[in-house]
């Protein structure tokens, strides 16, 4: 029930905001707008807002329905930044939306998964089957990795696109045979699915980041510095497994504290020092950060030609200590 209520809240809020914000020019003095969709790796933002760490005059959080919806808000200029996967950032940059990553929220170490109906125990058994997934760079990236593992071509499976918030309903009502999704799972899926693949088999590939429209970096610098400072403040409490923080996070997710702790074990949260290293912008670091990701995205035909990495990251907005 908590998952459903949260999804409805995000959907209604996002629709109202989309109507009021789309096509609106940026007004001088207005707070920086950051889009984020339901995902445990971004809940530091929601917790910061809940505990009133965020100055509403500097930063406005804009709930979105899904990863693809957050990308749309960036495309049309309704927001200044968004919490996205790095693959989605690269895809948007190739489309012409200039973005700069100023924070790595987390690395997925098992939180992105491919599930199948009972009786399908190996990825090779997906031949001729229908796979549900979100129509996003992340969904396509996971699909490509799974098909590579199964030695299958894309035309050997059928695809059914569906936003992640509707995956529980899709699993329950549709005749799909497998599903590419991420944790936490809605209750409709938890007890009757076989795990075929997860992001542990794509080490250091799936990263969640805060991406800012590059033309709004400096104009909104105080806002970015503010939100990053509060993120690390909250993250320190989360990593220390502070009971109150875990309880608040569990309430946001509609999960028990035990279930929340289990999901958190599938995610790695880079510390401030690690973020500073990842985002130093040197060619060597950028190659290490993106080489496997770019290879898979090119195989998925999400990227084509040479990929320009200049201006992709900037660590100057991170707290100094």
N, C-alpha and C positions, 0 to 999 in steps of 0.2 A: 504493500500500500504506500509506503514511504517513497519508493521509486516512482510510482505512478503519480503521486501528488507532486513530487518534485518536477517530473517531466511536464505536467500540465502547467505548473507555475512558470517554468522556463519558456514554454511555448507561448503562453498568453502574454507574458512580459515582453518576449522578443518581438511578437507581432505588433504590439503597441508601440514599442520603441522604433521598430523598422518603419512604421507609418510616419512617425513624428520626426525621424532623423534623416531618412533617405533624401538625398539631393540637397541637404542643407549645407551651406557653406560654413567653414570654420569661423566662428566669431572670436575676435580678440578678447582674451581674458576668460574664455570658456574653459571648463575642465577638460583634460585629456580623456578621450573615450576609449575604453578597452573592452573588446568583445571576448567572451569566454563561454564555452559550452560545458555541459555536465561531464566532468572527468575528474577523478580523484587527484590527479597531479596538479590541477589548477585550483583546488579548493583552498589553498592558502589565500587566494584573493577573496573568496567568499568569507572565509574566517576573519580575515583582516577587516572586511566591511562589517561583519557581524559584531566584532569587538570594537568597532569605531576607531580602528587604527588609521583608516584612510581619511584624509581631508577631502570632503566632497567638493571643495572649491578648486582642488587640484586634479582629482581623478574621479571619473564616473565609470562604474562597471556596467557593461551592457550584456545581460544574459542572452545567449543565442541558443538555437535549437540543436545545432550539430556543428561538426567541423566544417562541413561544406557551407553552412549558413554563415559562420564566422568569416569564411573566405569571401562570400558575397558582400558582406558588410564592408570589408576592406576594399573590395573592387569598386564599389560605388561611392566610397569616401564617407560613409556614414560613421565610421570609427577611425581613430588615429592609430590603433594598434589592436592586435588580437593574439590570444593564446592559441597556437597552432602546432602541428607537427612540422619538423624541419623539411620533410618531403613536400608538404603543402606550400611551404615558403618558397622552395626552389621552383615549384610549378608556377606559382603566382609571379615570381620574378621573370620567368621565361615568357609569361603572358604580357609582361610590360609593367606590372605593379611593383615598383621599386620598394623593397622592404629590407630592413636591417634588424638582425637579431641582437637583443641586448641582454637576454637572460636565457639560460637553459633551466627550465623547471625540473625536468626529470628525464631519466632513461628508462625505457620499458624493458624489464627483465622477466617477462612472462605475463604481463597484463594484457597484451594483445594476443588474441587466440583465434584458432579455427576449430569449430566444433562440428560434430556429425551425429546423425541419428544412430541409435544402437544397431549394430551389425556392420557398420562401416568403421573399420579399425585401422585403416592405412590410407594415406593420401592417394595412392594409386587406384583405390576403389572409387575415386570421384569421377572416373571416366564415364561420360554420359549423364552425370548427375547435375542437379541444380544447386547452385551455391548462392546464398544471400550475402549481401555486403552493402556498405554505404558507398555511394558514388563520390569518392574522395581519393586524393593521392594515396592516403594511408591504406584505404581498402584495396586499391589496385596494387600497391606495393606488396601487401601481405598475400594477395592472390597470386602474384607473379612468383613470389618465393615458394609458395605451396606447390604451384604447378611445376616449378623447377625440381623440387624435391620428388614429386610424383612422376617426373619425366612425361608430363602431359602438355599439349598445346592448348591455347586458349579456346580454339574451336572444338575441343573435345569435351567441353563442359558448357552448361547453360548458366547464365547469370541473372539474378533477380536483385535489382537495386532497391535499397530501403534505408532511410535514416536510422541511425543507431537507437534513438529513443523509442522506435517502433519495433525493435528486434524481438522483444518478448512476444508481442502480438504476432509478428511474422512467423516465429517458431511454432507458436501454438496453432495458428490458423492456416498456414500455407503448406504446400507440399514440397518445400525446399528440403534438400538432403543434407546440406551443410551450411554453416554460417560463419562468416568472418566478423568478429566483434571485439569488444574489450570489456574488462572488468570495471565496476561490479556488474555481475549478471542479474537481470531481472528474475523474479521467482519462477516464471514460466520455463526458464531454461535450466536452472540450477541442478535439477535432479535427474534429468533424462538425456544427457548429452555425453558424447565421447570426445575427448580432447585429442585432436590430430596434430596440432602444430601450435607453437607459441613463440613469442618474440625472443626467448632465450636462444633460439636457433638463428637469430639475426643479431648477434652481439654488437653493441655500440652503433646501432643503426637507427632505431626509432627513438627520436628525441622530441620532447615537447618544449616549445620555446615561446618567448614573448617577442613578437615581430612588430616593428614600428614602421609606418610609412616613412621612408627615408627623408622626404621633404618636410617632415614634422619632428625630426629628431631634436634639433637645436632649439626651435621655437618653444618646445614643451619640455626642455631638459629638467626643470625643477620637478615636474610631475613624474617623469621617469625615475629620477633619483629617489623621489619620495616612495613610490610604489615598490621599488627594489629593496629599499631599506626595510620597509614593513614586511615584505615577503621573507627576508632572511631572519627577521625578528621572530616571526611566526614559525618558520621552518625549524629553528633551534628548539622550540617547544615540542614540535611534532616529532622530531628525531629523538628527543629524549623520552618519548612516549609518556609525556605529561598526561595523566588520566583525564583531566578536565578538557584538554585540547582534543584527545581521542574521542571523548564523549560528544563534544560539539561537532566534530567531523562526522561521526557516526549518525548523528541526527540529521545533518545535511544530506547524507547519502541514503538515509532510510534503512540503515543496516545496524546490526548489533556491534558492540565494541569488538567482539571477537572476529566477526566477519570483516570489519574494517581493518583490523590488524593483519588479517590474512591477505587482504588486497594490497596493503602497504608493502608487504614482503615481496610483491611482484614488481616493485618500482624502486629505482635508485635515484635519490635526490642529490645532485652535485652541490657541494658546499661552496662558499664564497670563493675560496682559493681555487677550487676546480673550475668554477665559472670563469674566473679571471684567466686561467690557463687556456681553457677551451676557446674563449672569445678574444684571444690576443691578435688574431687576424693575420698571422704570418702564413705564407704559402704552404709551408710544411704542415702547420697545424690544420689548415683548411683541407688539405689533402687527406690527412688522417681522419678528420671529422666527417668527411662527405664521400670518400672514394667508394665504399661498398654501397652506400645509399644511392649514389648517382648511377652506379652500374645496374642496380636492380630497377631503378626508375627508367633507365634507357631501354632495358629489356621489356618493360611494361609500356613503352612508347609514351611515357609521361614527359620525357625530356628528349630533345633532339639536338644534334650539333654540339658545338662547344658550349660549356657551361661557364658563365662568368661569375667568379666568386668574389671579385673586388667589391668592397662595401657590404659584404654579407653580414659581418659581425662587428660589434663595437663594445668593448668592455669598459668604456669610460663612464658609464652610468652606474656601475656597481659601487656599493659602499666601499669606502677606503679601508675600513676595519670591520 
